[in-house]
Amino acid sequence: MTNSTPPPQASTTAFFIQAAISFAVSSMAVVAGVIYLPVNAWVRAFLALGVLYVITSTFTLAKCVRDRQESQAVASRVDKARLDKLLAEHDPFATPSV
């Protein structure tokens, strides 16, 4: 007998909202810092490009981590289904056929 229900969600909606707000506030603070930094345009553009690269790299890393966790969960469910099938088919009181 296999379990077809999805695994429970690891984080709550409140945690997701808090993380999204935190990301937005921190990103806006860094962008505001780059805009109002008393340096010339080239330095400001370089810092802005660096911030953009860090943000896109963070999203890429988060996606890779999520994909790895999902693939491990799928493999774990397949292994559990195989074990459940073997246990269901096993009869310890059966006489071996010769």
DOVO-449908 format. One record per residue: x, z, y of N, C-alpha, C in turn; residue number from 1. Coordinates in steps of 0.02 Angstrom, whole numbers, padded with zeros to 5 digits, always signed. Example, Ala and Ser with C-alpha at 12.3 -4.5 7.8 and 13.67 -1.06 7.14 Angstrom:
REM residues 2
+--------+--------+--------+--------+--------+--------+--------+--------+--------+-----+
!    n.x !    n.z !    n.y !   ca.x !   ca.z !   ca.y !    c.x !    c.z !    c.y ! num !
+--------+--------+--------+--------+--------+--------+--------+--------+--------+-----+
! +00660 ! +00390 ! -00284 ! +00615 ! +00390 ! -00225 ! +00660 ! +00390 ! -00165 !   1 !
! +00642 ! +00354 ! -00112 ! +00684 ! +00357 ! -00053 ! +00645 ! +00394 ! +00002 !   2 !
+--------+--------+--------+--------+--------+--------+--------+--------+--------+-----+
***
This chain:
REM residues 98
+--------+--------+--------+--------+--------+--------+--------+--------+--------+-----+
!    n.x !    n.z !    n.y !   ca.x !   ca.z !   ca.y !    c.x !    c.z !    c.y ! num !
+--------+--------+--------+--------+--------+--------+--------+--------+--------+-----+
! +00043 ! +00000 ! -00058 ! +00000 ! +00000 ! +00000 ! +00045 ! +00000 ! +00062 !   1 !
! +00039 ! -00050 ! +00103 ! +00081 ! -00055 ! +00162 ! +00043 ! -00032 ! +00224 !   2 !
! +00080 ! -00010 ! +00271 ! +00051 ! +00013 ! +00334 ! +00053 ! -00044 ! +00383 !   3 !
! -00006 ! -00071 ! +00403 ! -00007 ! -00129 ! +00447 ! -00018 ! -00109 ! +00520 !   4 !
! -00022 ! -00044 ! +00534 ! -00030 ! -00023 ! +00603 ! +00037 ! -00026 ! +00639 !   5 !
! +00036 ! -00046 ! +00703 ! +00099 ! -00049 ! +00740 ! +00128 ! +00021 ! +00751 !   6 !
! +00193 ! +00025 ! +00759 ! +00223 ! +00091 ! +00771 ! +00201 ! +00118 ! +00839 !   7 !
! +00198 ! +00183 ! +00846 ! +00175 ! +00211 ! +00910 ! +00222 ! +00192 ! +00967 !   8 !
! +00193 ! +00185 ! +01027 ! +00232 ! +00167 ! +01085 ! +00279 ! +00224 ! +01102 !   9 !
! +00343 ! +00207 ! +01116 ! +00393 ! +00259 ! +01128 ! +00386 ! +00291 ! +01196 !  10 !
! +00362 ! +00255 ! +01246 ! +00356 ! +00284 ! +01312 ! +00284 ! +00279 ! +01337 !  11 !
! +00268 ! +00324 ! +01383 ! +00200 ! +00326 ! +01409 ! +00195 ! +00279 ! +01469 !  12 !
! +00134 ! +00268 ! +01491 ! +00122 ! +00227 ! +01550 ! +00152 ! +00260 ! +01612 !  13 !
! +00147 ! +00325 ! +01616 ! +00176 ! +00361 ! +01674 ! +00251 ! +00351 ! +01678 !  14 !
! +00285 ! +00353 ! +01620 ! +00357 ! +00342 ! +01619 ! +00373 ! +00271 ! +01641 !  15 !
! +00335 ! +00222 ! +01619 ! +00346 ! +00153 ! +01639 ! +00337 ! +00145 ! +01715 !  16 !
! +00284 ! +00174 ! +01742 ! +00272 ! +00170 ! +01814 ! +00328 ! +00204 ! +01853 !  17 !
! +00349 ! +00262 ! +01829 ! +00404 ! +00298 ! +01863 ! +00468 ! +00256 ! +01862 !  18 !
! +00482 ! +00224 ! +01806 ! +00543 ! +00183 ! +01801 ! +00538 ! +00122 ! +01847 !  19 !
! +00479 ! +00091 ! +01851 ! +00470 ! +00033 ! +01895 ! +00477 ! +00053 ! +01968 !  20 !
! +00447 ! +00109 ! +01988 ! +00453 ! +00132 ! +02057 ! +00525 ! +00150 ! +02073 !  21 !
! +00559 ! +00183 ! +02027 ! +00629 ! +00202 ! +02037 ! +00672 ! +00140 ! +02046 !  22 !
! +00660 ! +00089 ! +02005 ! +00698 ! +00027 ! +02010 ! +00685 ! -00007 ! +02077 !  23 !
! +00623 ! -00010 ! +02098 ! +00606 ! -00042 ! +02162 ! +00637 ! -00005 ! +02221 !  24 !
! +00632 ! +00060 ! +02222 ! +00659 ! +00100 ! +02277 ! +00735 ! +00093 ! +02280 !  25 !
! +00768 ! +00099 ! +02223 ! +00841 ! +00094 ! +02223 ! +00865 ! +00024 ! +02242 !  26 !
! +00830 ! -00027 ! +02219 ! +00848 ! -00096 ! +02238 ! +00840 ! -00107 ! +02313 !  27 !
! +00783 ! -00084 ! +02341 ! +00771 ! -00092 ! +02412 ! +00823 ! -00053 ! +02453 !  28 !
! +00842 ! +00006 ! +02430 ! +00891 ! +00046 ! +02467 ! +00959 ! +00010 ! +02468 !  29 !
! +00979 ! -00019 ! +02412 ! +01043 ! -00055 ! +02411 ! +01040 ! -00117 ! +02454 !  30 !
! +00985 ! -00154 ! +02451 ! +00977 ! -00214 ! +02493 ! +00978 ! -00195 ! +02567 !  31 !
! +00943 ! -00141 ! +02585 ! +00944 ! -00118 ! +02655 ! +01015 ! -00097 ! +02676 !  32 !
! +01051 ! -00065 ! +02630 ! +01120 ! -00046 ! +02645 ! +01164 ! -00107 ! +02657 !  33 !
! +01155 ! -00158 ! +02617 ! +01195 ! -00220 ! +02625 ! +01176 ! -00254 ! +02691 !  34 !
! +01112 ! -00254 ! +02709 ! +01091 ! -00287 ! +02770 ! +01119 ! -00252 ! +02832 !  35 !
! +01116 ! -00186 ! +02833 ! +01137 ! -00148 ! +02892 ! +01210 ! -00127 ! +02891 !  36 !
! +01248 ! -00148 ! +02842 ! +01319 ! -00131 ! +02839 ! +01355 ! -00166 ! +02897 !  37 !
! +01397 ! -00130 ! +02934 ! +01431 ! -00161 ! +02991 ! +01492 ! -00203 ! +02971 !  38 !
! +01479 ! -00258 ! +02936 ! +01532 ! -00304 ! +02915 ! +01509 ! -00375 ! +02931 !  39 !
! +01555 ! -00422 ! +02922 ! +01537 ! -00492 ! +02938 ! +01493 ! -00521 ! +02882 !  40 !
! +01469 ! -00582 ! +02894 ! +01420 ! -00613 ! +02849 ! +01449 ! -00627 ! +02780 !  41 !
! +01513 ! -00644 ! +02776 ! +01543 ! -00660 ! +02711 ! +01544 ! -00598 ! +02666 !  42 !
! +01563 ! -00542 ! +02693 ! +01564 ! -00480 ! +02654 ! +01493 ! -00460 ! +02633 !  43 !
! +01447 ! -00467 ! +02679 ! +01377 ! -00451 ! +02665 ! +01350 ! -00497 ! +02609 !  44 !
! +01366 ! -00561 ! +02613 ! +01343 ! -00609 ! +02561 ! +01375 ! -00593 ! +02494 !  45 !
! +01438 ! -00574 ! +02494 ! +01472 ! -00556 ! +02431 ! +01439 ! -00495 ! +02400 !  46 !
! +01425 ! -00445 ! +02440 ! +01393 ! -00384 ! +02414 ! +01322 ! -00400 ! +02389 !  47 !
! +01286 ! -00441 ! +02425 ! +01218 ! -00460 ! +02403 ! +01221 ! -00498 ! +02337 !  48 !
! +01269 ! -00542 ! +02330 ! +01277 ! -00578 ! +02267 ! +01294 ! -00530 ! +02209 !  49 !
! +01336 ! -00481 ! +02223 ! +01352 ! -00430 ! +02173 ! +01292 ! -00390 ! +02152 !  50 !
! +01250 ! -00371 ! +02199 ! +01190 ! -00333 ! +02183 ! +01143 ! -00376 ! +02141 !  51 !
! +01135 ! -00438 ! +02160 ! +01092 ! -00483 ! +02122 ! +01117 ! -00491 ! +02050 !  52 !
! +01183 ! -00497 ! +02042 ! +01212 ! -00504 ! +01975 ! +01201 ! -00441 ! +01934 !  53 !
! +01209 ! -00383 ! +01965 ! +01198 ! -00320 ! +01928 ! +01125 ! -00314 ! +01905 !  54 !
! +01079 ! -00333 ! +01949 ! +01008 ! -00329 ! +01931 ! +00991 ! -00376 ! +01873 !  55 !
! +01014 ! -00439 ! +01877 ! +00999 ! -00486 ! +01823 ! +01034 ! -00466 ! +01758 !  56 !
! +01094 ! -00439 ! +01763 ! +01129 ! -00416 ! +01703 ! +01092 ! -00358 ! +01671 !  57 !
! +01065 ! -00314 ! +01712 ! +01027 ! -00257 ! +01686 ! +00965 ! -00280 ! +01647 !  58 !
! +00930 ! -00329 ! +01675 ! +00871 ! -00355 ! +01639 ! +00891 ! -00389 ! +01573 !  59 !
! +00946 ! -00426 ! +01574 ! +00969 ! -00459 ! +01513 ! +00989 ! -00408 ! +01460 !  60 !
! +01025 ! -00356 ! +01481 ! +01045 ! -00304 ! +01434 ! +00984 ! -00267 ! +01406 !  61 !
! +00935 ! -00253 ! +01448 ! +00875 ! -00219 ! +01425 ! +00838 ! -00261 ! +01374 !  62 !
! +00835 ! -00327 ! +01385 ! +00802 ! -00372 ! +01338 ! +00839 ! -00373 ! +01272 !  63 !
! +00905 ! -00375 ! +01274 ! +00944 ! -00376 ! +01212 ! +00935 ! -00311 ! +01172 !  64 !
! +00934 ! -00255 ! +01206 ! +00924 ! -00191 ! +01173 ! +00854 ! -00189 ! +01142 !  65 !
! +00804 ! -00212 ! +01179 ! +00735 ! -00213 ! +01153 ! +00730 ! -00258 ! +01091 !  66 !
! +00761 ! -00318 ! +01095 ! +00758 ! -00364 ! +01038 ! +00792 ! -00335 ! +00977 !  67 !
! +00848 ! -00300 ! +00986 ! +00883 ! -00269 ! +00929 ! +00840 ! -00214 ! +00899 !  68 !
! +00809 ! -00173 ! +00940 ! +00766 ! -00120 ! +00914 ! +00706 ! -00148 ! +00876 !  69 !
! +00677 ! -00202 ! +00903 ! +00620 ! -00233 ! +00868 ! +00641 ! -00262 ! +00801 !  70 !
! +00699 ! -00294 ! +00799 ! +00721 ! -00323 ! +00735 ! +00737 ! -00269 ! +00684 !  71 !
! +00764 ! -00213 ! +00706 ! +00777 ! -00157 ! +00660 ! +00711 ! -00127 ! +00636 !  72 !
! +00661 ! -00124 ! +00680 ! +00596 ! -00097 ! +00660 ! +00563 ! -00142 ! +00608 !  73 !
! +00568 ! -00208 ! +00618 ! +00539 ! -00255 ! +00570 ! +00574 ! -00249 ! +00503 !  74 !
! +00641 ! -00246 ! +00503 ! +00678 ! -00239 ! +00441 ! +00660 ! -00174 ! +00406 !  75 !
! +00651 ! -00121 ! +00444 ! +00633 ! -00057 ! +00416 ! +00564 ! -00060 ! +00384 !  76 !
! +00516 ! -00094 ! +00417 ! +00449 ! -00100 ! +00389 ! +00449 ! -00142 ! +00325 !  77 !
! +00490 ! -00195 ! +00324 ! +00495 ! -00236 ! +00263 ! +00524 ! -00195 ! +00206 !  78 !
! +00577 ! -00157 ! +00220 ! +00606 ! -00114 ! +00168 ! +00556 ! -00062 ! +00143 !  79 !
! +00517 ! -00034 ! +00189 ! +00467 ! +00016 ! +00169 ! +00413 ! -00016 ! +00126 !  80 !
! +00393 ! -00077 ! +00144 ! +00342 ! -00112 ! +00104 ! +00368 ! -00127 ! +00034 !  81 !
! +00431 ! -00147 ! +00029 ! +00460 ! -00160 ! -00038 ! +00462 ! -00096 ! -00079 !  82 !
! +00483 ! -00041 ! -00049 ! +00485 ! +00022 ! -00084 ! +00416 ! +00045 ! -00105 !  83 !
! +00367 ! +00038 ! -00061 ! +00298 ! +00056 ! -00078 ! +00273 ! +00014 ! -00137 !  84 !
! +00290 ! -00050 ! -00138 ! +00269 ! -00094 ! -00193 ! +00301 ! -00072 ! -00259 !  85 !
! +00366 ! -00057 ! -00257 ! +00401 ! -00035 ! -00318 ! +00372 ! +00031 ! -00343 !  86 !
! +00358 ! +00077 ! -00298 ! +00330 ! +00141 ! -00319 ! +00259 ! +00133 ! -00346 !  87 !
! +00221 ! +00088 ! -00318 ! +00152 ! +00077 ! -00342 ! +00153 ! +00044 ! -00411 !  88 !
! +00201 ! +00002 ! -00424 ! +00204 ! -00033 ! -00489 ! +00237 ! +00009 ! -00543 !  89 !
! +00273 ! +00062 ! -00525 ! +00310 ! +00102 ! -00573 ! +00262 ! +00149 ! -00611 !  90 !
! +00268 ! +00147 ! -00676 ! +00228 ! +00192 ! -00718 ! +00277 ! +00233 ! -00760 !  91 !
! +00287 ! +00295 ! -00742 ! +00337 ! +00335 ! -00780 ! +00316 ! +00351 ! -00851 !  92 !
! +00253 ! +00343 ! -00867 ! +00229 ! +00359 ! -00934 ! +00223 ! +00297 ! -00978 !  93 !
! +00241 ! +00240 ! -00954 ! +00237 ! +00179 ! -00994 ! +00291 ! +00179 ! -01048 !  94 !
! +00273 ! +00154 ! -01105 ! +00323 ! +00150 ! -01159 ! +00361 ! +00084 ! -01152 !  95 !
! +00426 ! +00086 ! -01158 ! +00465 ! +00025 ! -01151 ! +00452 ! -00022 ! -01208 !  96 !
! +00445 ! -00086 ! -01192 ! +00433 ! -00135 ! -01246 ! +00500 ! -00158 ! -01273 !  97 !
! +00501 ! -00165 ! -01340 ! +00563 ! -00183 ! -01374 ! +00564 ! -00255 ! -01393 !  98 !
+--------+--------+--------+--------+--------+--------+--------+--------+--------+-----+
***
